[in-house]
Amino acid sequence: MTSKNLYADLPEHLPDELFSTLLTAADVRIERIISRGHASPEGFWYDQDQHEWVIVLRGAARLRLEGEEPPIELRVGDFVNIPAHRRHRVEWTTPNEPTVWLAVFYRALLS
């Protein structure tokens, strides 16, 4: 077993957001997402089959949930849980430094 660091290998130039899967298991997937001034394309909405819990570890971002105003402001340590099929988009990320996200995608537990 080896350890890794979430802040290792942060690219200086990033033409597109960088998604790296850190762990995949039966009902969960953990990703590191790196943004640098990125936003979702105009008119694009994420609509995912799994719930997503996401936290900003570095930088800042603005996340919009469809039908809600204003967008959610996320700074270091802020997190949000997005239910499956809740349409959302990234409106803005810090342009002058990487925004590092940790996203946990999971399936709801059956009761």
Biopython code that builds the backbone (N, CA, C, O; Angstrom):
import numpy as np
from Bio.PDB.StructureBuilder import StructureBuilder

atoms = [
    (1, "MET", "N", (0.846, -1.169, 0.000)),
    (1, "MET", "CA", (0.000, 0.000, 0.000)),
    (1, "MET", "C", (0.898, 1.240, 0.000)),
    (1, "MET", "O", (1.853, 1.325, 0.771)),
    (2, "THR", "N", (0.580, 2.194, -0.870)),
    (2, "THR", "CA", (1.329, 3.447, -0.916)),
    (2, "THR", "C", (0.367, 4.610, -0.705)),
    (2, "THR", "O", (-0.818, 4.517, -1.025)),
    (3, "SER", "N", (0.885, 5.692, -0.170)),
    (3, "SER", "CA", (0.053, 6.881, 0.009)),
    (3, "SER", "C", (0.260, 7.821, -1.169)),
    (3, "SER", "O", (1.273, 7.758, -1.865)),
    (4, "LYS", "N", (-0.704, 8.679, -1.375)),
    (4, "LYS", "CA", (-0.627, 9.687, -2.432)),
    (4, "LYS", "C", (-1.078, 11.011, -1.838)),
    (4, "LYS", "O", (-1.599, 11.052, -0.723)),
    (5, "ASN", "N", (-0.881, 12.090, -2.577)),
    (5, "ASN", "CA", (-1.236, 13.415, -2.099)),
    (5, "ASN", "C", (-2.186, 14.078, -3.084)),
    (5, "ASN", "O", (-1.915, 14.108, -4.285)),
    (6, "LEU", "N", (-3.305, 14.613, -2.582)),
    (6, "LEU", "CA", (-4.300, 15.261, -3.443)),
    (6, "LEU", "C", (-3.747, 16.487, -4.168)),
    (6, "LEU", "O", (-4.257, 16.870, -5.222)),
    (7, "TYR", "N", (-2.709, 17.099, -3.606)),
    (7, "TYR", "CA", (-2.165, 18.319, -4.195)),
    (7, "TYR", "C", (-0.955, 18.055, -5.085)),
    (7, "TYR", "O", (-0.365, 18.992, -5.623)),
    (8, "ALA", "N", (-0.587, 16.797, -5.243)),
    (8, "ALA", "CA", (0.552, 16.459, -6.101)),
    (8, "ALA", "C", (0.142, 16.594, -7.571)),
    (8, "ALA", "O", (-1.005, 16.349, -7.945)),
    (9, "ASP", "N", (1.096, 16.982, -8.366)),
    (9, "ASP", "CA", (0.915, 17.031, -9.817)),
    (9, "ASP", "C", (-0.207, 17.962, -10.267)),
    (9, "ASP", "O", (-0.954, 17.626, -11.186)),
    (10, "LEU", "N", (-0.334, 19.118, -9.636)),
    (10, "LEU", "CA", (-1.317, 20.100, -10.095)),
    (10, "LEU", "C", (-0.734, 20.808, -11.318)),
    (10, "LEU", "O", (0.296, 21.472, -11.208)),
    (11, "PRO", "N", (-1.371, 20.680, -12.471)),
    (11, "PRO", "CA", (-0.814, 21.286, -13.683)),
    (11, "PRO", "C", (-0.886, 22.811, -13.658)),
    (11, "PRO", "O", (-1.846, 23.384, -13.142)),
    (12, "GLU", "N", (0.126, 23.462, -14.215)),
    (12, "GLU", "CA", (0.167, 24.921, -14.327)),
    (12, "GLU", "C", (-0.817, 25.392, -15.393)),
    (12, "GLU", "O", (-1.566, 26.347, -15.181)),
    (13, "HIS", "N", (-0.810, 24.718, -16.532)),
    (13, "HIS", "CA", (-1.694, 25.065, -17.655)),
    (13, "HIS", "C", (-2.705, 23.935, -17.811)),
    (13, "HIS", "O", (-2.344, 22.759, -17.862)),
    (14, "LEU", "N", (-3.953, 24.309, -17.883)),
    (14, "LEU", "CA", (-5.012, 23.314, -17.875)),
    (14, "LEU", "C", (-6.071, 23.713, -18.906)),
    (14, "LEU", "O", (-6.970, 24.496, -18.600)),
    (15, "PRO", "N", (-5.968, 23.172, -20.138)),
    (15, "PRO", "CA", (-6.949, 23.555, -21.158)),
    (15, "PRO", "C", (-8.373, 23.100, -20.823)),
    (15, "PRO", "O", (-9.337, 23.775, -21.185)),
    (16, "ASP", "N", (-8.514, 21.967, -20.137)),
    (16, "ASP", "CA", (-9.818, 21.440, -19.726)),
    (16, "ASP", "C", (-9.741, 21.027, -18.266)),
    (16, "ASP", "O", (-8.654, 20.792, -17.737)),
    (17, "GLU", "N", (-10.894, 20.938, -17.617)),
    (17, "GLU", "CA", (-10.908, 20.412, -16.253)),
    (17, "GLU", "C", (-10.297, 19.022, -16.255)),
    (17, "GLU", "O", (-10.411, 18.282, -17.233)),
    (18, "LEU", "N", (-9.650, 18.676, -15.155)),
    (18, "LEU", "CA", (-8.988, 17.376, -15.031)),
    (18, "LEU", "C", (-9.717, 16.544, -13.986)),
    (18, "LEU", "O", (-9.821, 16.941, -12.826)),
    (19, "PHE", "N", (-10.226, 15.376, -14.408)),
    (19, "PHE", "CA", (-10.953, 14.453, -13.539)),
    (19, "PHE", "C", (-10.082, 13.221, -13.333)),
    (19, "PHE", "O", (-9.692, 12.567, -14.301)),
    (20, "SER", "N", (-9.774, 12.899, -12.078)),
    (20, "SER", "CA", (-8.965, 11.725, -11.753)),
    (20, "SER", "C", (-9.724, 10.871, -10.745)),
    (20, "SER", "O", (-10.064, 11.336, -9.657)),
    (21, "THR", "N", (-9.989, 9.611, -11.114)),
    (21, "THR", "CA", (-10.654, 8.701, -10.188)),
    (21, "THR", "C", (-9.628, 8.202, -9.180)),
    (21, "THR", "O", (-8.589, 7.659, -9.556)),
    (22, "LEU", "N", (-9.926, 8.389, -7.902)),
    (22, "LEU", "CA", (-9.022, 7.979, -6.828)),
    (22, "LEU", "C", (-9.402, 6.617, -6.265)),
    (22, "LEU", "O", (-8.539, 5.854, -5.834)),
    (23, "LEU", "N", (-10.708, 6.313, -6.271)),
    (23, "LEU", "CA", (-11.182, 5.057, -5.709)),
    (23, "LEU", "C", (-12.519, 4.708, -6.339)),
    (23, "LEU", "O", (-13.386, 5.564, -6.515)),
    (24, "THR", "N", (-12.668, 3.441, -6.672)),
    (24, "THR", "CA", (-13.944, 2.924, -7.131)),
    (24, "THR", "C", (-14.252, 1.669, -6.324)),
    (24, "THR", "O", (-13.402, 0.793, -6.169)),
    (25, "ALA", "N", (-15.476, 1.594, -5.813)),
    (25, "ALA", "CA", (-15.939, 0.418, -5.074)),
    (25, "ALA", "C", (-17.374, 0.139, -5.521)),
    (25, "ALA", "O", (-17.886, 0.799, -6.426)),
    (26, "ALA", "N", (-18.009, -0.823, -4.898)),
    (26, "ALA", "CA", (-19.336, -1.271, -5.327)),
    (26, "ALA", "C", (-20.322, -0.123, -5.515)),
    (26, "ALA", "O", (-20.942, -0.017, -6.573)),
    (27, "ASP", "N", (-20.477, 0.725, -4.529)),
    (27, "ASP", "CA", (-21.488, 1.776, -4.589)),
    (27, "ASP", "C", (-20.928, 3.183, -4.436)),
    (27, "ASP", "O", (-21.666, 4.122, -4.137)),
    (28, "VAL", "N", (-19.622, 3.327, -4.642)),
    (28, "VAL", "CA", (-19.008, 4.638, -4.448)),
    (28, "VAL", "C", (-17.853, 4.844, -5.428)),
    (28, "VAL", "O", (-17.146, 3.904, -5.791)),
    (29, "ARG", "N", (-17.681, 6.099, -5.844)),
    (29, "ARG", "CA", (-16.537, 6.505, -6.657)),
    (29, "ARG", "C", (-16.059, 7.842, -6.112)),
    (29, "ARG", "O", (-16.867, 8.745, -5.897)),
    (30, "ILE", "N", (-14.755, 7.980, -5.884)),
    (30, "ILE", "CA", (-14.177, 9.224, -5.389)),
    (30, "ILE", "C", (-13.272, 9.798, -6.470)),
    (30, "ILE", "O", (-12.408, 9.105, -7.007)),
    (31, "GLU", "N", (-13.484, 11.077, -6.781)),
    (31, "GLU", "CA", (-12.702, 11.743, -7.817)),
    (31, "GLU", "C", (-12.054, 13.006, -7.278)),
    (31, "GLU", "O", (-12.604, 13.690, -6.415)),
    (32, "ARG", "N", (-10.877, 13.300, -7.804)),
    (32, "ARG", "CA", (-10.263, 14.616, -7.621)),
    (32, "ARG", "C", (-10.542, 15.364, -8.917)),
    (32, "ARG", "O", (-10.298, 14.847, -10.007)),
    (33, "ILE", "N", (-11.048, 16.569, -8.793)),
    (33, "ILE", "CA", (-11.328, 17.416, -9.959)),
    (33, "ILE", "C", (-10.494, 18.673, -9.805)),
    (33, "ILE", "O", (-10.478, 19.294, -8.743)),
    (34, "ILE", "N", (-9.803, 19.043, -10.872)),
    (34, "ILE", "CA", (-9.012, 20.273, -10.857)),
    (34, "ILE", "C", (-9.563, 21.202, -11.933)),
    (34, "ILE", "O", (-9.682, 20.827, -13.100)),
    (35, "SER", "N", (-9.895, 22.416, -11.516)),
    (35, "SER", "CA", (-10.394, 23.453, -12.421)),
    (35, "SER", "C", (-9.471, 24.657, -12.298)),
    (35, "SER", "O", (-8.850, 24.875, -11.257)),
    (36, "ARG", "N", (-9.391, 25.418, -13.351)),
    (36, "ARG", "CA", (-8.611, 26.669, -13.308)),
    (36, "ARG", "C", (-9.297, 27.652, -14.250)),
    (36, "ARG", "O", (-8.940, 27.769, -15.423)),
    (37, "GLY", "N", (-10.289, 28.355, -13.708)),
    (37, "GLY", "CA", (-11.054, 29.284, -14.532)),
    (37, "GLY", "C", (-12.062, 28.584, -15.431)),
    (37, "GLY", "O", (-12.578, 29.194, -16.367)),
    (38, "HIS", "N", (-12.348, 27.329, -15.167)),
    (38, "HIS", "CA", (-13.294, 26.585, -16.002)),
    (38, "HIS", "C", (-14.729, 26.768, -15.515)),
    (38, "HIS", "O", (-14.981, 27.083, -14.353)),
    (39, "ALA", "N", (-15.652, 26.559, -16.441)),
    (39, "ALA", "CA", (-17.082, 26.565, -16.151)),
    (39, "ALA", "C", (-17.728, 25.585, -17.115)),
    (39, "ALA", "O", (-17.151, 25.241, -18.147)),
    (40, "SER", "N", (-18.921, 25.143, -16.775)),
    (40, "SER", "CA", (-19.653, 24.258, -17.683)),
    (40, "SER", "C", (-19.988, 25.030, -18.961)),
    (40, "SER", "O", (-20.240, 26.233, -18.907)),
    (41, "PRO", "N", (-19.993, 24.349, -20.106)),
    (41, "PRO", "CA", (-20.366, 25.033, -21.352)),
    (41, "PRO", "C", (-21.781, 25.610, -21.262)),
    (41, "PRO", "O", (-22.636, 25.076, -20.555)),
    (42, "GLU", "N", (-22.010, 26.685, -21.973)),
    (42, "GLU", "CA", (-23.321, 27.333, -21.996)),
    (42, "GLU", "C", (-24.406, 26.309, -22.341)),
    (42, "GLU", "O", (-24.298, 25.588, -23.333)),
    (43, "GLY", "N", (-25.439, 26.255, -21.521)),
    (43, "GLY", "CA", (-26.557, 25.351, -21.770)),
    (43, "GLY", "C", (-26.350, 23.916, -21.295)),
    (43, "GLY", "O", (-27.268, 23.101, -21.378)),
    (44, "PHE", "N", (-25.150, 23.597, -20.796)),
    (44, "PHE", "CA", (-24.866, 22.230, -20.342)),
    (44, "PHE", "C", (-25.225, 22.079, -18.871)),
    (44, "PHE", "O", (-24.926, 22.952, -18.055)),
    (45, "TRP", "N", (-25.875, 20.955, -18.538)),
    (45, "TRP", "CA", (-26.217, 20.618, -17.154)),
    (45, "TRP", "C", (-25.779, 19.195, -16.868)),
    (45, "TRP", "O", (-26.018, 18.295, -17.674)),
    (46, "TYR", "N", (-25.142, 18.985, -15.731)),
    (46, "TYR", "CA", (-24.875, 17.625, -15.265)),
    (46, "TYR", "C", (-26.201, 17.035, -14.792)),
    (46, "TYR", "O", (-26.986, 17.707, -14.123)),
    (47, "ASP", "N", (-26.441, 15.779, -15.144)),
    (47, "ASP", "CA", (-27.631, 15.038, -14.709)),
    (47, "ASP", "C", (-27.163, 13.612, -14.473)),
    (47, "ASP", "O", (-27.120, 12.807, -15.404)),
    (48, "GLN", "N", (-26.814, 13.298, -13.241)),
    (48, "GLN", "CA", (-26.105, 12.059, -12.919)),
    (48, "GLN", "C", (-27.009, 11.037, -12.250)),
    (48, "GLN", "O", (-27.967, 11.391, -11.562)),
    (49, "ASP", "N", (-26.693, 9.765, -12.460)),
    (49, "ASP", "CA", (-27.454, 8.667, -11.867)),
    (49, "ASP", "C", (-27.142, 8.472, -10.382)),
    (49, "ASP", "O", (-27.932, 7.865, -9.660)),
    (50, "GLN", "N", (-26.007, 8.978, -9.927)),
    (50, "GLN", "CA", (-25.606, 8.818, -8.526)),
    (50, "GLN", "C", (-25.703, 10.159, -7.811)),
    (50, "GLN", "O", (-25.670, 11.216, -8.441)),
    (51, "HIS", "N", (-25.822, 10.100, -6.486)),
    (51, "HIS", "CA", (-25.722, 11.301, -5.663)),
    (51, "HIS", "C", (-24.255, 11.752, -5.697)),
    (51, "HIS", "O", (-23.350, 10.947, -5.917)),
    (52, "GLU", "N", (-24.043, 13.042, -5.476)),
    (52, "GLU", "CA", (-22.665, 13.567, -5.454)),
    (52, "GLU", "C", (-22.487, 14.482, -4.245)),
    (52, "GLU", "O", (-23.201, 15.471, -4.083)),
    (53, "TRP", "N", (-21.518, 14.128, -3.402)),
    (53, "TRP", "CA", (-21.093, 14.989, -2.306)),
    (53, "TRP", "C", (-19.765, 15.573, -2.750)),
    (53, "TRP", "O", (-18.838, 14.831, -3.076)),
    (54, "VAL", "N", (-19.661, 16.902, -2.766)),
    (54, "VAL", "CA", (-18.450, 17.543, -3.271)),
    (54, "VAL", "C", (-17.994, 18.630, -2.303)),
    (54, "VAL", "O", (-18.808, 19.360, -1.735)),
    (55, "ILE", "N", (-16.664, 18.724, -2.125)),
    (55, "ILE", "CA", (-16.063, 19.734, -1.253)),
    (55, "ILE", "C", (-14.947, 20.439, -2.025)),
    (55, "ILE", "O", (-14.231, 19.818, -2.811)),
    (56, "VAL", "N", (-14.811, 21.741, -1.790)),
    (56, "VAL", "CA", (-13.705, 22.504, -2.367)),
    (56, "VAL", "C", (-12.566, 22.490, -1.357)),
    (56, "VAL", "O", (-12.727, 22.926, -0.217)),
    (57, "LEU", "N", (-11.413, 21.983, -1.785)),
    (57, "LEU", "CA", (-10.239, 21.893, -0.924)),
    (57, "LEU", "C", (-9.260, 23.037, -1.148)),
    (57, "LEU", "O", (-8.446, 23.341, -0.277)),
    (58, "ARG", "N", (-9.337, 23.667, -2.308)),
    (58, "ARG", "CA", (-8.447, 24.777, -2.660)),
    (58, "ARG", "C", (-9.145, 25.603, -3.723)),
    (58, "ARG", "O", (-9.850, 25.054, -4.570)),
    (59, "GLY", "N", (-8.960, 26.914, -3.690)),
    (59, "GLY", "CA", (-9.601, 27.776, -4.683)),
    (59, "GLY", "C", (-11.028, 28.120, -4.277)),
    (59, "GLY", "O", (-11.368, 28.137, -3.095)),
    (60, "ALA", "N", (-11.853, 28.394, -5.282)),
    (60, "ALA", "CA", (-13.253, 28.744, -5.051)),
    (60, "ALA", "C", (-14.045, 28.432, -6.312)),
    (60, "ALA", "O", (-13.490, 28.282, -7.401)),
    (61, "ALA", "N", (-15.362, 28.338, -6.132)),
    (61, "ALA", "CA", (-16.221, 27.998, -7.270)),
    (61, "ALA", "C", (-17.626, 28.527, -7.030)),
    (61, "ALA", "O", (-18.002, 28.876, -5.911)),
    (62, "ARG", "N", (-18.384, 28.575, -8.107)),
    (62, "ARG", "CA", (-19.804, 28.893, -8.057)),
    (62, "ARG", "C", (-20.550, 27.764, -8.748)),
    (62, "ARG", "O", (-20.267, 27.436, -9.901)),
    (63, "LEU", "N", (-21.498, 27.176, -8.044)),
    (63, "LEU", "CA", (-22.261, 26.040, -8.545)),
    (63, "LEU", "C", (-23.721, 26.451, -8.648)),
    (63, "LEU", "O", (-24.275, 27.023, -7.709)),
    (64, "ARG", "N", (-24.345, 26.165, -9.781)),
    (64, "ARG", "CA", (-25.761, 26.509, -9.958)),
    (64, "ARG", "C", (-26.590, 25.232, -10.012)),
    (64, "ARG", "O", (-26.272, 24.303, -10.754)),
    (65, "LEU", "N", (-27.657, 25.197, -9.215)),
    (65, "LEU", "CA", (-28.651, 24.129, -9.290)),
    (65, "LEU", "C", (-29.801, 24.652, -10.143)),
    (65, "LEU", "O", (-30.261, 25.777, -9.949)),
    (66, "GLU", "N", (-30.256, 23.852, -11.067)),
    (66, "GLU", "CA", (-31.303, 24.296, -11.986)),
    (66, "GLU", "C", (-32.520, 24.792, -11.209)),
    (66, "GLU", "O", (-33.011, 24.116, -10.305)),
    (67, "GLY", "N", (-32.996, 25.977, -11.572)),
    (67, "GLY", "CA", (-34.185, 26.546, -10.953)),
    (67, "GLY", "C", (-33.944, 27.284, -9.654)),
    (67, "GLY", "O", (-34.892, 27.789, -9.054)),
    (68, "GLU", "N", (-32.696, 27.362, -9.199)),
    (68, "GLU", "CA", (-32.395, 28.059, -7.946)),
    (68, "GLU", "C", (-31.529, 29.280, -8.193)),
    (68, "GLU", "O", (-30.598, 29.240, -8.997)),
    (69, "GLU", "N", (-31.833, 30.344, -7.511)),
    (69, "GLU", "CA", (-31.058, 31.575, -7.540)),
    (69, "GLU", "C", (-30.735, 31.949, -6.110)),
    (69, "GLU", "O", (-31.550, 31.651, -5.237)),
    (70, "PRO", "N", (-29.652, 32.556, -5.810)),
    (70, "PRO", "CA", (-28.454, 32.708, -6.630)),
    (70, "PRO", "C", (-27.652, 31.412, -6.647)),
    (70, "PRO", "O", (-28.019, 30.447, -5.978)),
    (71, "PRO", "N", (-26.553, 31.385, -7.412)),
    (71, "PRO", "CA", (-25.691, 30.200, -7.384)),
    (71, "PRO", "C", (-25.066, 30.012, -6.004)),
    (71, "PRO", "O", (-24.991, 30.950, -5.209)),
    (72, "ILE", "N", (-24.621, 28.797, -5.735)),
    (72, "ILE", "CA", (-23.982, 28.467, -4.462)),
    (72, "ILE", "C", (-22.513, 28.854, -4.545)),
    (72, "ILE", "O", (-21.791, 28.395, -5.431)),
    (73, "GLU", "N", (-22.073, 29.700, -3.618)),
    (73, "GLU", "CA", (-20.665, 30.104, -3.539)),
    (73, "GLU", "C", (-19.926, 29.071, -2.698)),
    (73, "GLU", "O", (-20.324, 28.796, -1.566)),
    (74, "LEU", "N", (-18.861, 28.501, -3.235)),
    (74, "LEU", "CA", (-18.069, 27.509, -2.515)),
    (74, "LEU", "C", (-16.645, 28.005, -2.354)),
    (74, "LEU", "O", (-15.976, 28.345, -3.330)),
    (75, "ARG", "N", (-16.193, 28.043, -1.115)),
    (75, "ARG", "CA", (-14.815, 28.399, -0.793)),
    (75, "ARG", "C", (-14.179, 27.205, -0.082)),
    (75, "ARG", "O", (-14.845, 26.199, 0.160)),
    (76, "VAL", "N", (-12.922, 27.311, 0.244)),
    (76, "VAL", "CA", (-12.199, 26.206, 0.881)),
    (76, "VAL", "C", (-12.986, 25.687, 2.085)),
    (76, "VAL", "O", (-13.345, 26.446, 2.985)),
    (77, "GLY", "N", (-13.241, 24.394, 2.082)),
    (77, "GLY", "CA", (-13.959, 23.748, 3.170)),
    (77, "GLY", "C", (-15.458, 23.658, 2.967)),
    (77, "GLY", "O", (-16.126, 22.904, 3.674)),
    (78, "ASP", "N", (-16.006, 24.407, 2.018)),
    (78, "ASP", "CA", (-17.449, 24.347, 1.760)),
    (78, "ASP", "C", (-17.778, 23.088, 0.972)),
    (78, "ASP", "O", (-17.045, 22.695, 0.064)),
    (79, "PHE", "N", (-18.897, 22.462, 1.336)),
    (79, "PHE", "CA", (-19.331, 21.266, 0.614)),
    (79, "PHE", "C", (-20.826, 21.301, 0.391)),
    (79, "PHE", "O", (-21.558, 22.043, 1.047)),
    (80, "VAL", "N", (-21.262, 20.484, -0.547)),
    (80, "VAL", "CA", (-22.671, 20.391, -0.894)),
    (80, "VAL", "C", (-22.967, 18.952, -1.306)),
    (80, "VAL", "O", (-22.111, 18.267, -1.867)),
    (81, "ASN", "N", (-24.178, 18.507, -1.024)),
    (81, "ASN", "CA", (-24.633, 17.189, -1.448)),
    (81, "ASN", "C", (-25.682, 17.399, -2.540)),
    (81, "ASN", "O", (-26.675, 18.096, -2.334)),
    (82, "ILE", "N", (-25.449, 16.795, -3.690)),
    (82, "ILE", "CA", (-26.335, 16.961, -4.837)),
    (82, "ILE", "C", (-27.038, 15.627, -5.086)),
    (82, "ILE", "O", (-26.384, 14.642, -5.429)),
    (83, "PRO", "N", (-28.363, 15.582, -4.918)),
    (83, "PRO", "CA", (-29.077, 14.323, -5.155)),
    (83, "PRO", "C", (-28.968, 13.877, -6.622)),
    (83, "PRO", "O", (-28.777, 14.693, -7.524)),
    (84, "ALA", "N", (-29.092, 12.582, -6.826)),
    (84, "ALA", "CA", (-29.082, 12.033, -8.184)),
    (84, "ALA", "C", (-30.146, 12.748, -9.028)),
    (84, "ALA", "O", (-31.242, 13.042, -8.551)),
    (85, "HIS", "N", (-29.806, 13.014, -10.258)),
    (85, "HIS", "CA", (-30.675, 13.660, -11.257)),
    (85, "HIS", "C", (-31.056, 15.096, -10.908)),
    (85, "HIS", "O", (-31.974, 15.652, -11.510)),
    (86, "ARG", "N", (-30.372, 15.696, -9.957)),
    (86, "ARG", "CA", (-30.545, 17.130, -9.680)),
    (86, "ARG", "C", (-29.620, 17.861, -10.636)),
    (86, "ARG", "O", (-28.400, 17.845, -10.471)),
    (87, "ARG", "N", (-30.208, 18.497, -11.631)),
    (87, "ARG", "CA", (-29.387, 19.141, -12.661)),
    (87, "ARG", "C", (-28.612, 20.310, -12.059)),
    (87, "ARG", "O", (-29.148, 21.127, -11.309)),
    (88, "HIS", "N", (-27.315, 20.356, -12.421)),
    (88, "HIS", "CA", (-26.433, 21.391, -11.880)),
    (88, "HIS", "C", (-25.323, 21.676, -12.878)),
    (88, "HIS", "O", (-25.080, 20.903, -13.805)),
    (89, "ARG", "N", (-24.664, 22.792, -12.670)),
    (89, "ARG", "CA", (-23.561, 23.206, -13.542)),
    (89, "ARG", "C", (-22.568, 24.047, -12.758)),
    (89, "ARG", "O", (-22.911, 24.645, -11.738)),
    (90, "VAL", "N", (-21.347, 24.084, -13.239)),
    (90, "VAL", "CA", (-20.315, 24.939, -12.650)),
    (90, "VAL", "C", (-20.367, 26.271, -13.384)),
    (90, "VAL", "O", (-20.181, 26.325, -14.599)),
    (91, "GLU", "N", (-20.621, 27.344, -12.643)),
    (91, "GLU", "CA", (-20.723, 28.679, -13.235)),
    (91, "GLU", "C", (-19.363, 29.368, -13.335)),
    (91, "GLU", "O", (-19.129, 30.153, -14.254)),
    (92, "TRP", "N", (-18.458, 29.071, -12.381)),
    (92, "TRP", "CA", (-17.194, 29.807, -12.308)),
    (92, "TRP", "C", (-16.250, 29.076, -11.375)),
    (92, "TRP", "O", (-16.680, 28.489, -10.383)),
    (93, "THR", "N", (-14.962, 29.111, -11.693)),
    (93, "THR", "CA", (-13.919, 28.672, -10.768)),
    (93, "THR", "C", (-12.789, 29.694, -10.797)),
    (93, "THR", "O", (-12.637, 30.441, -11.764)),
    (94, "THR", "N", (-12.010, 29.719, -9.741)),
    (94, "THR", "CA", (-10.918, 30.677, -9.600)),
    (94, "THR", "C", (-9.991, 30.619, -10.824)),
    (94, "THR", "O", (-9.482, 29.548, -11.155)),
    (95, "PRO", "N", (-9.771, 31.739, -11.490)),
    (95, "PRO", "CA", (-8.944, 31.722, -12.695)),
    (95, "PRO", "C", (-7.438, 31.761, -12.450)),
    (95, "PRO", "O", (-6.668, 31.306, -13.295)),
    (96, "ASN", "N", (-7.000, 32.301, -11.298)),
    (96, "ASN", "CA", (-5.565, 32.524, -11.091)),
    (96, "ASN", "C", (-4.894, 31.456, -10.223)),
    (96, "ASN", "O", (-3.711, 31.575, -9.900)),
    (97, "GLU", "N", (-5.638, 30.419, -9.845)),
    (97, "GLU", "CA", (-5.062, 29.288, -9.099)),
    (97, "GLU", "C", (-5.961, 28.082, -9.331)),
    (97, "GLU", "O", (-7.127, 28.236, -9.695)),
    (98, "PRO", "N", (-5.432, 26.895, -9.124)),
    (98, "PRO", "CA", (-6.283, 25.716, -9.290)),
    (98, "PRO", "C", (-7.373, 25.657, -8.217)),
    (98, "PRO", "O", (-7.135, 25.965, -7.049)),
    (99, "THR", "N", (-8.550, 25.261, -8.635)),
    (99, "THR", "CA", (-9.596, 24.893, -7.694)),
    (99, "THR", "C", (-9.559, 23.372, -7.622)),
    (99, "THR", "O", (-9.731, 22.691, -8.633)),
    (100, "VAL", "N", (-9.334, 22.848, -6.427)),
    (100, "VAL", "CA", (-9.250, 21.403, -6.222)),
    (100, "VAL", "C", (-10.520, 20.962, -5.501)),
    (100, "VAL", "O", (-10.823, 21.429, -4.403)),
    (101, "TRP", "N", (-11.249, 20.062, -6.135)),
    (101, "TRP", "CA", (-12.486, 19.507, -5.593)),
    (101, "TRP", "C", (-12.238, 18.048, -5.226)),
    (101, "TRP", "O", (-11.396, 17.380, -5.827)),
    (102, "LEU", "N", (-12.971, 17.568, -4.244)),
    (102, "LEU", "CA", (-13.041, 16.147, -3.970)),
    (102, "LEU", "C", (-14.515, 15.789, -4.096)),
    (102, "LEU", "O", (-15.356, 16.323, -3.372)),
    (103, "ALA", "N", (-14.825, 14.881, -5.018)),
    (103, "ALA", "CA", (-16.215, 14.496, -5.273)),
    (103, "ALA", "C", (-16.398, 13.025, -4.925)),
    (103, "ALA", "O", (-15.607, 12.168, -5.317)),
    (104, "VAL", "N", (-17.460, 12.761, -4.178)),
    (104, "VAL", "CA", (-17.809, 11.395, -3.798)),
    (104, "VAL", "C", (-19.166, 11.097, -4.424)),
    (104, "VAL", "O", (-20.172, 11.709, -4.067)),
    (105, "PHE", "N", (-19.183, 10.159, -5.353)),
    (105, "PHE", "CA", (-20.408, 9.734, -6.022)),
    (105, "PHE", "C", (-20.867, 8.448, -5.356)),
    (105, "PHE", "O", (-20.080, 7.519, -5.180)),
    (106, "TYR", "N", (-22.141, 8.394, -4.985)),
    (106, "TYR", "CA", (-22.617, 7.218, -4.260)),
    (106, "TYR", "C", (-24.072, 6.935, -4.596)),
    (106, "TYR", "O", (-24.817, 7.816, -5.024)),
    (107, "ARG", "N", (-24.454, 5.688, -4.392)),
    (107, "ARG", "CA", (-25.820, 5.256, -4.589)),
    (107, "ARG", "C", (-26.508, 5.281, -3.232)),
    (107, "ARG", "O", (-25.901, 4.939, -2.218)),
    (108, "ALA", "N", (-27.771, 5.685, -3.211)),
    (108, "ALA", "CA", (-28.504, 5.734, -1.956)),
    (108, "ALA", "C", (-28.617, 4.342, -1.345)),
    (108, "ALA", "O", (-28.830, 3.358, -2.054)),
    (109, "LEU", "N", (-28.474, 4.269, -0.036)),
    (109, "LEU", "CA", (-28.629, 2.998, 0.668)),
    (109, "LEU", "C", (-30.095, 2.624, 0.720)),
    (109, "LEU", "O", (-30.957, 3.480, 0.919)),
    (110, "LEU", "N", (-30.372, 1.359, 0.544)),
    (110, "LEU", "CA", (-31.745, 0.878, 0.647)),
    (110, "LEU", "C", (-32.107, 0.677, 2.101)),
    (110, "LEU", "O", (-31.287, 0.196, 2.884)),
    (111, "SER", "N", (-33.318, 1.036, 2.472)),
    (111, "SER", "CA", (-33.704, 0.865, 3.869)),
    (111, "SER", "C", (-34.584, -0.348, 4.062)),
    (111, "SER", "O", (-35.000, -0.636, 5.184)),
]
sb = StructureBuilder()
sb.init_structure("model")
sb.init_model(0)
sb.init_chain("A")
sb.init_seg("    ")
for serial, (resi, resn, name, xyz) in enumerate(atoms, 1):
    if name == "N":
        sb.init_residue(resn, " ", resi, " ")
    sb.init_atom(name, np.array(xyz, "f"), 0.0, 1.0, " ", f" {name:<3s}", serial, name[0])
structure = sb.get_structure()
